[in-house]
Amino acid sequence: MFNITHALQQTTEFKDLPVVFVRFNPHFFRVDGKLFDLPIDKAHLQLLNKINSIQKQHLQKGVNIVFVNYDKHENIFNDAEEGDYATLFRSSVLVV
């Protein structure tokens, strides 16, 4: 994700373009200890709803990441230790 966005930043046409990566988990996940195992058609509907809810004004220049049906709906990079590569993405996670 970082490399793709960095490469786009090097061009005149795509410099400062918001790039949105949507990570979708089609399998089971947990929220607050509760197990969710959605039928794939319902999971796809949630995915579509998340994509449709992304507002252009909430996007930042460069990397924007949306997680759909993951165990943690907050920023999963908050647990990364300082100096860890994952900390680069903390501010990139959109909560939609």
C-alpha positions in Angstrom: 0.0 0.0 0.0 2.8 2.4 0.9 4.8 1.6 -2.2 1.9 2.0 -4.5 0.9 5.4 -3.0 4.6 6.5 -2.9 4.9 5.7 -6.6 1.8 7.7 -7.5 3.2 10.6 -5.5 6.2 10.7 -7.8 4.0 11.6 -10.8 2.5 14.9 -11.9 -0.9 13.5 -12.6 -1.5 11.6 -9.3 0.5 13.6 -6.8 -1.5 14.2 -3.6 -4.3 11.9 -4.9 -6.2 10.2 -2.0 -5.8 6.4 -2.5 -8.3 4.2 -0.7 -7.5 0.5 0.1 -10.5 -1.5 1.3 -9.5 -4.6 3.3 -12.4 -7.1 3.4 -12.5 -10.2 5.6 -15.1 -12.7 4.2 -14.6 -15.0 7.1 -15.8 -14.9 10.8 -14.7 -12.1 13.1 -15.2 -11.0 16.7 -16.4 -7.6 18.1 -16.3 -7.2 21.8 -15.9 -10.9 22.2 -19.0 -11.7 20.2 -18.5 -14.0 17.2 -19.9 -13.0 13.8 -20.0 -15.5 10.9 -22.1 -13.7 8.2 -23.4 -15.4 5.1 -21.3 -14.2 2.2 -24.2 -12.3 0.6 -24.7 -10.3 3.8 -20.9 -9.7 4.1 -20.8 -8.4 0.5 -23.7 -6.1 1.3 -21.8 -4.7 4.3 -18.8 -4.2 2.1 -20.9 -2.3 -0.5 -22.4 -0.2 2.3 -18.9 0.7 3.7 -17.7 1.7 0.2 -20.7 3.8 -0.4 -20.3 5.5 3.0 -16.8 6.8 2.2 -17.0 10.6 1.9 -14.5 12.4 -0.2 -14.0 15.1 2.4 -12.8 12.6 4.9 -10.0 11.3 2.7 -6.5 12.4 3.3 -3.8 12.8 0.6 -2.0 9.5 0.1 -3.0 6.2 1.9 -6.5 5.7 3.3 -7.4 2.3 4.6 -10.9 0.9 5.4 -11.3 -2.4 7.2 -14.5 -4.4 6.7 -15.4 -7.3 9.0 -12.2 -7.4 11.1 -11.9 -8.2 14.8 -11.1 -4.6 15.7 -13.1 -1.8 14.2 -10.8 0.8 15.7 -7.4 1.5 14.3 -5.7 -1.8 14.3 -2.3 -0.1 14.1 -2.7 1.5 17.6 -1.1 -1.5 19.2 2.1 -1.2 17.0 5.2 -0.3 18.9 7.0 2.9 18.2 9.5 2.5 15.4 7.4 -0.3 13.9 6.6 0.0 10.2 2.9 -0.3 11.0 2.9 3.0 12.8 3.2 4.7 9.4 -0.5 3.7 8.8 -2.0 4.8 12.1 -3.4 8.0 10.7 -4.5 6.4 7.5 -7.3 4.2 8.8 -10.8 5.5 8.1 -13.6 4.7 10.4 -16.8 4.7 8.2 
